[in-house]
Amino acid sequence: MFIETVRIESLANNSYVVGSEQSGQCAVIDPARDIDQYVNIVSKHGVRIAYALETHLHNDFISGARELAAQTGCQVGSSASGGLLYPSVRLQDDDTFDLGEFQLRILHTPGHTPEHISFMVEEQGEPRAVFTGGALMLGGAARVDLLGSRVAPYLARWLYQTIHGKLLKLPDSVQIYPTHGGGSFCSAAAVGGGEIPTSIGAEKEHNPFAAHTEEDAFVNFALTGLGSYPSYYRYMADINRRGPDVLGGVPRLASLTPLFVRNQLDENAIMVDARGERIFNHEHVPGSFAVPFGDNFATWVGWLVPWGQPLVLLSAETSHHDAMVRQLIRIGFDRVNGYLDGGIDAWKTSGLPVETSDGIDLDTLKELSDGTVAPMILDVRQRNEYHAGHIQGALNIELGELQEHLDGLPREIPVVTVRAAGMRASMGGQYFEARRAGKCQGAGFRRYSGLDRPGLPGCHRARVSRIQSHQSRYGRRGLTGFSGSCATSFMATRINDPATNPPIWAKKATLTWDESPSEMRPWNSCQTNHNPSRIAARSSITVIV
């Protein structure tokens, strides 16, 4: 028997090829959509793919099972309660099938999803390994809230029975091969930092889900501290149930001229700029989204770009194109029209316009705050990051949730998006720029730029968007339920433990609102429905260094 792990870095997931050279058969468990990697493995072992097996209806990627079936003739096997709408073997608890000198036994392991199953490897009737999907992971388990908050408590109780009533009762020596890894947005409380496979014994000792042996405490733990997840997740399970389109291989990108790209953009295609942040800020195509190429490229595209719109890519290296397309098709972005041949230089040579994002420092932000309208501070980090340390008065809307709440954000005052590291503030600012360019819902933004204080490691970075339309009010639609208090003041500090590393700098602003209590409406922990014209007349700012 052999087991080969295929690490899908862009998804922080694993898939597996388990087979027997003796029988000449194997199964691929939870395959990604670019299946050539599995074909290469089975060719090395001299076996054929008999089954493409699914632990559950995936919410984080498009399954490659149907692609494998179309190209190799293998059978797809999935949970009977999953309700696949294309030909498959419907598997139930305790079903078995032979792959030579070992058997795969089906375990119903609900929790992450209701239909979730695991595949246990048995040799001569003894359990040796188990492919757990998201039922039990290295240092954690998969989250239970992807089907909605109403269902989550029930799934959490199922997960308790799965972990404590079934999986942890297996012998300590049984090896665990999970699909989801600690970096996956499907994971919950995953510690990470270990090697796959883990074992039942190791998880009994180190996994916090194993430590919570009382059911109610387990449920509370499973429902606590869950952050946002990419917006494209809402489409994945349905596509996997219906059956994704068969691609016949990884598509190759077409080379597009600047004028053709401009026409594509005019027809509502979206340009994804995969160059670095600084290069993008220097000059970029108006309305484009900056998502630097890397392991998380497709995740951020799926989080930022409206679902279903065609894409045009701009990259620094054509050698990245294959990897970019692989990442995109894994999450269902099949409409990649091509790439801009010649890059930004060819675009400019064709006489087409570019935009620049200028960096600003805190003093410039003070000038903006002293201007006609004081800015709103928008923190786009995840909630756990926000609660660990944030600008006082900042509104916390996680980046992945920002698009669906654009219409509820103010259109009459500047918006500053803030992050501690990475490109999330830049990406947040791009929503406003894309909205101006007609690529997202809403309209009306004039410019945005970055806030940076060189030489201060760990300091915040921000983007400022000047807003020109006059439609909604601060605190109106879509803003309920977010962390933070009223934006009557803000403090920007280095994110660090003050006991060991005090803030290097701080800035405080105080805003005075001219509102009567009768005009205010509930918004989280405060009362607000501010009139921006009155904010402009009554704002003041104080700097503390």
N, C-alpha and C positions, 0 to 999 in steps of 0.2 A: 504494500500500500504506500502511496505517496500523497502528500498534501503540499501544494504550492500556494503561497500567499501573493496576491496581486494588490499592492498598495496603490490606492487612487488618491494622490495627494491633494488634488483640487477639491475633493469632497471630504477629506479626512476619514475615508472609509477603506475597508478591505473587502476584497472578494477572493474566492478560493477555488482551486481546482483540486479535487480529491478523486483518486482513481487507483486502478490496479493494472500494472503492466502484465500481470498474469492473465487476466481476463481480457485486456485490451480495451477496457471501458473506463470512463470517468464521468464525473458530474461537475458542473460549474455552479457555484453558489453565489447568489446576488451579483450577477455580472453587470459591469458598466456597458455603455452602448458601443464603445469602440472595441469591438470583440477580437481584433487581430492579435491582441496580446494573449488571449486564451488559446487561439488557434496555434500560435507559436509554441506555447507550452505543451500542448498535447502532441504536436509534431515531434518535439524533443523526446517525449516519453513513448512515442509510437503507439498511442491509443486514440480512440475516437470518443467524441463527446456524445454520451447517451442521454444526458439530462441537463437542462438548465433549470436550477431550482431557486425559488424565491422564499425567503423567510417571511416577508410581509409586503404589502403594497407600499412602496417607498414614497416618502414625502420629500426627499432631498435630491433625488436624481431619477432620470429616465432609465428604466431597466433595459438591459441588453438581451434579455431572455428571448424575446421575439426575433431579434436580429440573429441570434445564434440558431434558432430553429429554422429560420429562412435560409441561412447559409450552410448549415451542417446537417439538417434533417433531424436534429435531436428533439426529444419531447420536453415540453415545459411542465414543470411540477410546481404547484402552489397550493396554498390553503384552500380547502373546499369552501370555506365561508368568505373568501376574498372576492368571489364572484367575477373571475376573469371572463371577458367577453370574447376571447379568442381561444382556439383549441389548446387544452392543457389537461394534465392529469391532476385531478382534484384530490388533495391529500388530507387525511384526517388523522387524529391522534392515534398512535400505535400502529399505523401503517408501516410496512417495511418493503424495501426492495434491495435486491442483490447487486453488488458491483464486483463480484469475484470473491476474494477471500474475506470480505467484510460486507456488512449490511448497513444501510442507513435506516434508522427508525425515526418516525415522526413524533415529536412532542408538541402538543398544543401549549404555547407559552404566551398567552395574551398579556397585555399591559401597555407596551409601547403603542400597539394597535390592537384592535379586538381579534383580528384573524391571525395574529402572529404565530408562527411555528418555528421550531428549531429542528436541526437534523443531528441525531446522535449516531456516531460511528460505533458499531459493535463488532468485535472479533470473537468468534466462538461464544456468542451470547453475552460477552462482557463489554461494558461501556469503556471506550478508550478516549473519545473526544466528542465535543458537541459544538456545532455551529449555531451560535446563539442570536445572530442578528443584532437586535437591540435589547433583548431580554435581560442579558447580563453582560457587562463590558469590563474591561480592565479598569478597576477603580470606580465603577459607577454602573449606570444603566441608562437606557434611552428615555427621553422625556415622555410624559403622558398627556401633554396638552395640545398636541398638533391637530387634534380633531375638534378643539374648542374647549373652553373653560367649563361648560356644563357637563361634558363627558369625562373630563380629566379625573375627578374624584373616583369615579367608578373604575376607570382604567388603572388608577393607582392601587386600588384594592385588588384588582386582577394581577397586577405586577407583584404585589406582596405574595399572593398565592403561588405565582410562577417561581419567584426567587426562593421563598422559604418553604413552600410546599412541594417543590419539584426539583429545581436545579441544584440547590444546596444540599439535597439529600443524596446526590450522586457521590461516588467515591472521590476522596480528595485528590486522587491522582488523575482524574479525568481532565484533559486539556480543553480549554475554552478558546474558540476562534470567533470573536465578535465581528460583525460587519462595521458598526459605528465605532469610531475612535474618539479620543478625548477632545480633539479639535473640531468635531462635527457639531453643527448646530442642532442636531438631533439628540445630542448627549445631555445628560443632567448629572451634575456632581461628579464628573469623571476626573479622577486625580491625574491620570496620565503619567508619563515618565517611566514606563515599563515596557517589557517586550511581549509581543504576541508570538505564540499563545501564552495565556496565563493558565491558571488551574483552579479547580474548585477549592482546593485547600488554601491557595493564596488569596482568593477573593473572600473566603470566610474570615481570614485574618485581617485583611486590609480594606475591603470594600465597605463604605459607609451604609450602603443599602443592606448589606448582610448584618451590620451592627445594630440596625433598628429591627429588633425581633418582635416588638409589640405592634400590632397592625395599625392602630390610630397614629402612633408616632411615625411609623413608616410612611403612611399616607401624607401626613403633614410635611415630612422631609421631602417626599417626591414632588410636592406641589410648591415648594419654597425656592425662591431664587432663580426662577426660570426667566431668562431674558428673551428678547425678540429673536425672530428667525427670519431668513430671507423671504421676501414677498412671493417669489416664484413657487414656494412650497405649496401654496394653495392649489396649484394646477397639477402637481406631479402624480398624486394618487389616482386621480380620475384618468389621466393619460395612461398610466400603467394598467389600470383596470380595463380600459377599452382596447389597449394595445397600441404602442407607439408606431409611427411610420417606420417601415423598413428602409434604411438608407443604402444598404449594399456596400458599405465601407465608409471611411472617413472622407467627407467632401474636400475637394481642393479649392482654394480661394481663387477667384477670378481677379485679374488685374484690371482696375478701372481708371479711366482718365479723370482729371479734375472736373471737367465740364460734365461728364456723365455722373460723377459723384454729386455735383451740385444739383443736378436734376433729380437724383435719387433722394437727396435731403429735402428738396422742395416737395417731393411726393410723400413725405413723412417717414423716410428712413432716418435712422439715428446713427451718428458717427460715434464710435467708441475709440478714444485716443489712448493707446496702450503705451505711450512713452512715459517717462518719469514726470513727477510733479513739477519740478523746476522748469523742465523743457516745455511742458504744457503751459505753465504760467507765463513763460516768455512770449509765446504766440501759439494760437490754436484756432481751429475752425469754429466760428460762432455757433453756439448751441450744442457743441459736442460734450460728451462725458469723458472725463479723464479717469481711466481705470488702468493703472500700470500693470504690465504683464508680470505674472508670478503665479504661485500655486493657488492663490485665492482669486484669480482674475475672473473666472466665470461666476463665482459666488457673488462678487460685487456687481457684476453686470446684471445678474438675475435679481439683485436687490434694488438696483438703481433704475434700470431701464424698464419702461412700461412693457408689460408682457405682450408678445405677439407682433411687435413692430420689427421690420427688417433692419439689419445692421450693416454698416460699412465700417471697416477697421482701418485704423492708422497706427502703424507700429514702427519702431526704430529698426527692427531686424526682420527681414523676410523669413529667416530661419525659425522664428517664433510662430509662424502661421499655423503649422500643423498642430502644435500644442494648444494654441488658442482655440482652433476649431474643435479639437477633441474636448476641451473643457466645455465649450458652448453646447455641443450636441448632447453632452451628458445631462444637461439640465433643460433640454428641449428648445434651445435657440437654434433652430434649423435654418432660419431665413437670414443667412449671412451672404449678402450679395457680392462681396468681394472686398478688396483693399485698395486704398488710394495709392496708385502707382506714382513713385517719385516723392511721396510724402508731402510735408508742409511746403517744401521748396517748390515743388511742381504746382501746388495750389496757388502760391503767391505769383509764380511766373505766369500763370494763366490770368492774372489780374483779379483774382478773387480775394475777398476781405479776410483778415485775421483779427483776432482780439487778443488782448494782453491782460493778465491779472497782476496788478502792481502790489508789492508788499507794503504794508503799513505797520508802524510801531504803536506803542501805547499812547504816545503823545498825539499821533494822528487820530487815534480813536477818541482821545479826549476832545480834540477839535470837532470831530463828528458829534460827540455828545453835547458839546457846547453850541452846536448849530441849531437849525430850525427845529429839528425833531430828534430827540434822544433815541438811541438804538434799543431794540429788544435783544436780549441775550438768549441765544438758543443753544443748549448743550445737546449734541447729537450722539454722545456716548451711551453705552448700555447702562441700565439702571444701577447695577452694582458698582460700576465705575463712578457714576454720578454721586451715589451716596457715600462713597469713600472719600470724596473731596470735590467741591465744585464752586463755581462763582455764585455767591449769594444772590438770590433772586432770579437766577437763570431758570428758564423753562427747559425741562428735560423731555425731549422727544427723540427716541432712538432713531438713528439714521435710516434703518430699514422700515420704520413706520412713517417717515417724513412725507413720502409722496402722497399717501392717502389722506394726509392732514394739511396739504398745502392750502386748500380753500379756507381753512380755519385760521391760518396765520395772517397777521396784519399786512395790509397792502399799502398803508399810508406812512409807515415809519421804517427806518433801516433795520435790518436783521443781521446780527452777528452770530455766526455759527462757530462753536468752540469745541476743540478736542484736546486731548493730552498727547497723543502720539498717532502716527500713521497719517492717512489722507482723509479721515472722515469729515473734518471741517471743510476741506476742499470739495469733497463729494456733496456735502450738504449745500454748499454754495452753488454747485452746479444745478441743483433742482430749480433754484430761482432763475438762473441764467437760461436753462432749458425751457422754463415756463415762459420767459420773455420771447424765446424763439419759437414758441408754439409746440414744443416737444412734450410737454406735460400739461396737466390741467391747470387752469388759471392763467393769468397774464400780468405783465406790467413791471418788469425789472430793468433798471438802467445800467448798472455796473456792479461788479463785486471785486474784492481784493482781499489779500491775506494779512492777518495780524501776526507778527512774529517779533520776538525780542532776542536777537542773536546773543549767543554766549550764555544763555540760561537754560541748562538742560532740564527737561521736564516741564518747561513752561507751556502754557496754552498756546494754541494757534487758532486763528479765527479767520472767517471770511465775512466781509460786509457787503450787503446788497442794498443798493439804493432803489427804492420802490416808487413808481410813478403813477400807478392807477389809484383810484379812490372808491373802494367798494365796501369792504367789510371792516368791522371793528375789532380791536384787540380783545381777544378773549371770546370771540364768537364761535362759530361752528367748529366742531371737531376737536376742541381743546380740553375737554373734560377727561379726567382720569390720568393725567400725567403728573410726574413728580415735580416738586419745586413750589416756591411761593411766589407771590406777586413780584413783578419786576420793578419794585420801588427803589432797589439799591442793588449794587453788585460788588463783589470782591473777587479779584483775580489773583490767584496764588499758585505757586508751584505745588504740584500734587506729590506730597511726601508725608511721612510720619513726622509730625511736628516735634515729637519727643526726641527723635534721632537726627532729624535734618529739617530745621525750621525753614519757612519760606524765604526765598531770596528777595522777592519783591511782592508788593501788594498795591492794589489800586481800588479805591472805593468811590462810588458815585451815589449820590442821593437824588432821587427824583420826587417832586412834589406833585400829587395828582389833585386836580380840582373836580371832585365828584361828590355828589351827595349820596348817602346810603340808599336812598330810594331808587337810584339809577343803577345800582350794582346788582349782579347776579352771581350765584355760586360758581366758583372755578377752583376745583381741588380744595386746598385748605384756606383759600382767601376769597374775597369778593371783588370782582373786577368786571367792568365792561367799559374800559376807558375810551374816551373820545380823543383820537390823536391830535386834532387841532388844539384841544385844550392842553394836552401833554406838551406840545410845542411851546405854548405860551408860559407854562409853569415849571419847566424843567431846570435843574441846576446840577452842577457836578463839582466834586471835591476830590483831589488827588492826594493819596498818601503813599510815599515812597520809603 
